[in-house]
């Protein structure tokens, strides 16, 4: 695994500290150990300085991720992302722990000061690189992957049934919570300092998102978006090396090509000559990019399950690690990987609650009018009815609405949601998909990080600040990104969007209608796992390949003991899905994502029992009818720091 794991305090040296298996065969590993600390690290070869980086007074700094620039008031100094640890060490020596506020990048790390007997964990503003920790009193165990938090004395990992249910309901656990009792995630924009002698910990938050729209015309925001995005891409492609891009037939990754000064290697996941693949190739050709079509085939999801299992987080099911099956091919061509992730969260309508219009045949239009919740109850209701939410027939748990309500609290005008603070319910609604980023529903970013150093230009600090100043009406009634692409490179804007078949220069309303029309037409011609869009039809994948049935059988003992799961109902769900009686691939994917994690076997232990007491019903043999049913797929300003005690 590319990342970090460590133990600080009395447990150092008395437990295993490991990283998960490498996704590609190019990692450089390191180990540090003294009386009070043990750290393991793994980084992609040639992309990080030797770690730890040491300051003059002996403090040691580890960083997973990259820093692109350092801000000092209105000045901004671009730095080499491959020197991120040394940059952090230098900044820490000059500014103390306040140095984190000055950084622009995507990173997680810690500063260990042997002389002071402290370790300080830190994250970037949005938590783009997670840090998980278990506080056992006299020891602090930390890892950048939830599966590899070291097990120290006083910390016995067990499943928390409610948060496991939250993952199965909504595709992720949110905020600081995880399905493992005693393991929490550090909140975004947070520094946590732990005293290895006393076991005391204190944390402070140095930034939070606050939407403060400014009265400027749409043209101002389009110009600023184009200019800031161009600088963000330049910062992320300035170092020597070959840069790659995960390219779709949409507009988000196309924006990276429009802003890039140099030619990129463009990687597109496909199943032959689909509409999405043809559009992506046209975009690459227009930009002068080297196009690589990576064809998946019917067994691709089975391969993803195997590859994702050791690095899986409780963020998205295994199949959202879309590119893992081509890790070696991508790494052979690219030293770094760029994406267009999070553009719609920042400059589109994804994170804005809107009024809706429902038409016959299950067609829904989102109207360009915001409907932000003003109470915690209204926010929870919106989450319960959101697109990613499922109600698995095999899950016997507290309803999702009750689980979420137990994790939201309004007090003194502020809101705490799953351990992360927001200024108001409205700010929570607008920011929850980005703050922290692990509130998202996909495993795409975290899996890409294991392939190559992955850079997301839309997460640039300047763009986040622009997002917070943009009136919502521009995001709902226009498409600032499409206009910015046209400003950067009109030839790319002229290529039709694969999902709407319209050039990006057309109005947003035309794209909304086009998307629905194309979606309905694609359903009429559906058949098999292949689609004309970017993803395979997972319902048909499960009917084509028995890998889910094999996973259920392989993990039958774990299935019986997983809290809140009715094993017989899970097997019956699979049987009915294979017979074409229901579409439940998404629910089954979430379940096997958990079952295949090495963490699950470690937590539940081994059980060689061949059969149970019969209450589960007969074991599935993994066979069932074919069926042709198909689903369309996934609908799918700084303030001063606040100091607070660490939650247990």
N, C-alpha and C positions, 0 to 999 in steps of 0.2 A: 504493500500500500504506500502511495505517496502521502506522507503526513507525519504526525508526531504522536508519541505516547510517552507518558512519564509518571513517576511517583515521587512525591516530596514529603519528607517527614520520616516518622519512625518506620514506615513500611518500605522505604527504599532498600533494595537489595534482598528483600524477603519474599518477593512475588515475581511472577513472570511479567515482563514488559515487552510486548511484541507489537509489530504492525501486521496488517493483514497481507495476504499474498499479493504479489505484483501483478498488475494487469498487462504490462509489457515488460520485456526483458532488457531494461536499460537503467534500472534504478541503482542509485548509490546510497548505501546505508551507513549510519553512524551510531555510535553509542557513547554516552557520557555517564560517569558514575562517581559519586563521592559518598560520604557518610549519610547525607540527608537528601540525596537526589539520584535518580536513575532515569535517563532519557534515551529513547530509541527514535531514530529519524530515518526517513527514506525520501529521496528526491529524484526527479528525472535527471539523468546524466547531462551535465553541461549546462544546466539551467539555474543553478543556485550556488552561491559561495559555500565554502566549508562552514559548517555550523557545529557548535555555537560560535557567534561573533562575540568577541570580548571587548569590554570597555577598559579604559585605563585603570579604573578602580576595582576591576575584577568581576564586574557583573557580566553575566552570560545571556545571550539573546538567541532564541530560536524563532524562526518564522516559517509558516507554511502559507504559500501564496505569494503575492507580489505587490510591491509599492511602485507607483508610477511617477509620483511627484510629491513634493513637500510644500505646503502653503505657509507663508509668513505674512499675515495681514493680507494685503492685496497682491503680494508677490507670490510667484509660483515657480519652483525649481524642478525641472524634469530630472528624474534619476533613472539609472539602469535597473530594470526590474530584477535582473540576475544578481544585483548587489543588495537586495532588500534587507537581509539580516544585518549587513554592515551599516546600511542607512539607518535602521532602527537603533542599532547600538550607538551610533554617533548622535542621533537625535535624543536618545535617552540620557546620554552623558551630559548633554547641554540643557535639556528641559525637564528632566525627570519623567515621571509617568504621564505628564501632560503632552508628551511627544506624540501620543497616539492621535490626538485631535488634529495634528498638523498634516497627517498622512492622507493621500488619496490612493486607494487601491483596494484589492480584495485579499484579505489576509487574516490569519489567526496566529497567535504565538504567545510566548511568555518570556519574562525577564527573571532570571534566577540570580539572586545576590547572595552568595555564600557568606559574606561578611555580615550582612544584615540579618541573615536567616529568613529571607522572604522569597516568595515566588509570586509574580504578578502576571496573571493571564490577561490577554487583551484581544479585542476583535475590531474589525473595521465597522463603519457606520451601519451597514445593513446586515452584518453577520453572514457574508457571502462564503466564508469558510467557518464551519461550525467547530465549537469546542465543547466536549462533554466532560463532566467531572463527577466524581463521587467523593464527598467529604466524610471521612471516617473519624474525624476528631483529631487523632494524632497523625493522620496521613491524608494527603490529597492525591487522588488518582485522576489522571487527565488523558484524554485522547481526542484526536480529530475525527475518529470514527466511533460510533456508539457501540460497535461490536468489540472494540479492543480497549475499553476502559479497564485498566489493570484491577484485579481483584485483590484488595488489601485486607488485612485483619480488621474486623468491624464492619465490613461491607460484604454482604452476601446477596448477589444479584438474584432477584425474583421478578416474575412478571407482575405488573400492575394491571389487573383485569380491565379497569375502566379506560386507561390510556391505550391498551391494546385494542379495546373495542373502538375507541376513537379513530385509530388508524384504519381499522376494517370498515368503519362507517364512511370516513371522509378522506381516505388516501394519505393521511399524514397525521402526526401529532403536532400540536401547535405550541408556539412560544418556547418556554424553557422545559416543557415536560417531555418525557420519554416513557415508553411502556416498561422500562426497567426501574423497579423501585430503587431509590437511592442514587440514580443517575439523572442529572439535570444538564441542560444545555445553557451555556453562558448567554445572557441576553445580548442583542446587538449593541454596538457602541458602548461597550462596558469594559471596565478594568476591575478585576478581582485580585486582591492581595491577600495571600495566606502566609501566616507566621508559622514556620516549621517547628518552632519550640513550644509555642502556646496552643497551636491549633486554631487560633482565632483568625477570622476572615472578615474582610470588609470589601464592599464593591461600590463603584460609582458609575453613573451613566453620563457620558460627556456630550450626547447629542440625541435628539429625537426628531422625527419628521413632523413639520407643522405646515399645513397647506395655507398659504397666505397669497391669494391671487392678486396680481397687479393689473392696473388698468392700462393695458397696451393692446394695440390691434393684433389680429392673427398674424399679419405679415411680420411683426416684430418677433414673435415666437418662432415662426418658420425660419427666419434668418438666423436667430440665435441657435436654434436646434441644429441647423446645417453647419454653422461655424463651430459650435462646441463639439459636435459629434466628429467633425473632421479632425479637430485637435485630439480628441480622445483616441481615435483610431491611430493617428500618427504616434501618440505616446506608446501605444501597444504594439507598434511595428517598427520602432526606431532601432531596436537592437539587431545585431547581425543574426542571421539564421533564416530558415525557410518558414513562412507563415501560412497556415492552412485556415480554411473556413468551412464550417458546416453549413451548406447552402440548401435552402428549400426553394420552392417555386413561388413563395410569398414575397413579402416586402421587408421583413425584419433583417434577415441576413443579406438581402440585396443592398440594404443601406450601407453595410460594411464595404461592399465592393464599390459603391458610389463614392465613398469617402476615402478609400485607400489610394495612396500614391504609387504603390508597387503592385505587381501581379501576385495574386494569391493562388494557392492550390485549393480548388473548390471541391468538397466531398459531398456527394448527394446519395442518400439511401433510397433505393428504388426496388421495384420488382419488374424490371424490363422497361419497355418504352411506354410508360404511363404518361398521362397529361402532365402530372407534376414533374416528372423527369424531363420531359421535352421543354417545359418552360424553364426549369433550372438550367438546362444546357444553353438555352437561348440567352439567359441572363449572363452566364459565365462567358459566353462568346462575346457578348456586347461589351463586357468589361475587360476582355483580354485575359481572363483567368484560365488556368489549366484545369479542365473539368474531369473529375473522376466519378463515374457512376458505380456505386457499390450495390450490387444486386443481392437481395436477401435470401429468397427461396422459402419454401413452406416450413422448414425446420429452424428458421432463424430465432423464433421466440424460445424454443427449447434451448438453443445455445445461449441466449441472453440469460435465461434462468440460471444456468450453470455458471456463467461468468459473473453475474451480478451478486450471487449469494454471498461470497466472502466480503464484499465491500458495500452491501446494501445498508442504507439508513432506513429509518421509518419515515421516509419522504418519497412517496410515489411507489408504485409496484415495480417489479424487476424490469418489465418490458419498456419502461420509460428511460432506461439506460440505453437509448436507441443505438448508439454507435459502438458499443462494446464489442460486438461481433467482428468489427473491422479494426480493432485496436492496432494490430501489427501493420496493416496496410496504411493506415493513417500516419502512424509514427514513422514509417519508412520514408514518407514524403514531407513531413512537417515537423519542425522543432517546437512550434507553438500552435495553438488552435484558437481561433476566434469564433464567436457565436453572435447571433442577433437576439439572444435571450433578453427578456424583460422590457422590450420596447412597448408592448401593449399595456403593461402595468404602468409605465411612466407616461406615455403619450397617446395611448388609446383608451378604450372604454372598459378594459378587463377589470379594473379594480374599482369601478364606479357603479354603485347600485342604480339601476334604471327602471323606469316604467316599462311594462311589456304589453304586447298585443298578441293574443293567441288566435290562430286561424285553424280551420279544419286540417285534417291529416297530420296533426301534431306540429304544425309550423308555428314557430314563435319568432316575433320581431321584438328587438330591444329598441324602444323609442328614445330619441335624443333628449331625454329629460331625466335629470338625476332625481333619485328618491333615496336620499341618505337616511339611515335610521337615526333617530334622536334618543332612543332608549336602548338599554342593554337587551331587553326582551325582543325588541324589533331586530336588533343585530343578530341575536341567536336564531330567530325565526328565518332570517335570510340565509344564514349558514346551513340550516337544516334542509332548506329547499334548493340549495345550490347544486349546480350540475354534477360535481364530483361525488355527491352523497349517494350512498347505496344502503339498502337495508337487507343484508344477507340473511337468507332463510336459516342458515346454520349458526347464526350468532344469537346467543341467549344473554343479553346484556341490558343495562339501563339504556333507555332511549337516548339518542344523540342529543336532543334538545336539553335534556336534564344534565347530561355530562358537560355540555358547553356552558350551561347556566351556572353550574358549580364552579366554573373556572373564570368567570367574569365578575368583577366587582367595581362598582362606582363609589367613589369616596372623595369628598372635598373637591368636587368638580373634575376629578381625573378618573381614568378607567384603567384597571389592571386586567389583562387577558392572558391567561396561562403564564403568569409571571413576568409579562412585559408591560410597561407603562405607556399610556397614551394620554394626550391632552384632553380628549373628549371622545364620546361615542362616534361622532362624525369622523374625527381623525383616525380612530381605530378602523372604521369601515374603509377609509381611503388608503390606509397604509398597511393593513395587515398582511397583504400578499407579498410585501417587500421588506417588512420590518418585523421579524427577521425573514430572510429569504427562504429559510427552511419551512415557513408556512406554506410554501408552494406545493403543488400537487405532483411534481415530476422529479425523477431521479436523474434527469438529463445532465445537469451541471456537475453533480458529484461523480457521475460515472465518467464524464469527459475529462475531469481532472486527473483520473487515473491513466488516461491515454497519453496526455501531453499537458504541459502548462496551458491552462485555458483562460482566455482573456475575454471579458464581456464589456465592450466599450459603452454600452448603455448604462452601466453602473458607475460611470465616471462621476465624480463629485459635482462637477459643473452641470451635468445633465440632471442629476437628482435635484439640485437647487432650482434649475429651470422648471422642472416638473412641479415643484412645490409652489411656484409662482404663476403657473398657467391656469387661467380660468377653466372650469370644467366644461363649459359650453363649447370650447374649441375642440376638446377631446371627443365630445359626443356628436357634434354637428359637422365637423370638418375632419380631416385626417392630416395633422401636422407632419407626420413622418412621410407620407406620400409626397406632400409638397416639398419637404426638405430634400428628398431623393431627386425630385425633378430639378431642384435648384442645384444640386451637386452634379447630377449627370442625367440629362434629359433622355438619353438613349436607353437608360435602364428603366426610367419611369414609363417609357413607351411600350415596354414588353408587358403583355397582359399578366395579371395576377392569376396564379393557377386555380385559386379557389373561387374566383368570380368571372374569369375569362375577360376581364376588362383592364385596360391600361390604368396605371396608378394615377393618371391625370384626371380620371373621371371623378365625379362627386362621391362623397361618402355614402349618400343615400343609394346611389346606383350600385355601389359595391355591396351594400346590405341586401338589396333585392337580388343582385347577381349571385351572391353566396347561397341564398335560399333556393333559387332556381336550380343552380348547379347541383346543390345537395340533393334535391328531389329527383333530378334527372339521373344522378349517379345511383340512387336507390333503385330506380326502375331497371337499370342495366346491371344490377349487382349479381354476383355469382362467384363463389369461392372466396379465398382469403385475399386475393389481389384487389386493390382498389385503384381508382384514378388519382386519389389524393396522396398525401405523404406517408400514411401509415397503413399497415395491414389490418384487415378486419379480424380482430382478435376472437370474436365469436366463432368465425369460420376456421380460424387457426386451430382452436381447441377441438373442433369437429374433424379437422384434417389430420392432426397429430395427437397421439395419446400421451404426450409428455406430462400433462397435468394429472392424468390418472396414475401415471407411474410415480409422480411426486407424492401424491396422496398415499399410494401403497407403500412407497419407500419410507415414508414418515408416519406410518399408521400409529406407532406407539406415541409419537409426539402429538399427533392429531387428537388422540384420546385425552391427553393430559393438558392440552393448551386451554387456559382458563376462558370460560365463556363460549366454547365451541362445542357444538353437538356433532360429533364425528359421523354419526349415521346420517344426519341431515346434510352434512357436507358431501358425503358420497352420493346421496340421493340427488343433490343439486347438480353434481357432475353428471350423473346418469341422465337426468332430465335434459341437461344442456346438450349432451351428445346425441340424444334422441330428437333434438329440435323442438322440445316442448317449452323451452324457456331460453333466454339469452342471459347468461350469468358469468361470462368469461371474466369481466372486470372484478366481480366479487371473488371468483376462484383465484385470479392472479394475485390479489392481495393476500389471500390465505396461503398460497404456496410460497409467496415471497417471504413470509414469516417462517414457514416450516423449513425452508431450505437454508436459512441463516445458520451458520455455525454457532452463533450466539444462542439460538433456541435450544440446540442440543446441550450446550454447556449449562444453560439455566435449568432445563428440565431434567437433565441427566439421561443416562442410557437406560433402556428398558427393553429386554429381549423377549417379553411376553408375546406369545404368538397370537393369542386371542383375548378378548375382554369378556365381560360377564353377559354379553349378548344384547345389551340394551341399545347398542349402536346399529343393530341390523347387520345384514351381510356386507362383507367387504366388496367394493367394486372391483371388477376385473379390468376396468379401463376401457371396456368396449361399449358401443352404443350406436344408434342410428346416425346417419349422415345429416340430412336436413339441409335446407337452403336458406334458412332465415338469416337475416343480416341486419345489424344495427349500424347507424351512420358513424359510430365511433365516439370519441370524447366530445361532449358539448363544450366535447370539452375544450439663517436664522437662528444660530446657536444660542443656547442658554448655558448658564453655569452648571457645574456638575451637582448631582444630588447623591448624597451618601446614605446608604441604607444597610441594615444587617442582611446577611446572606440567609436565604430561606433554607430551612432544613430539607 
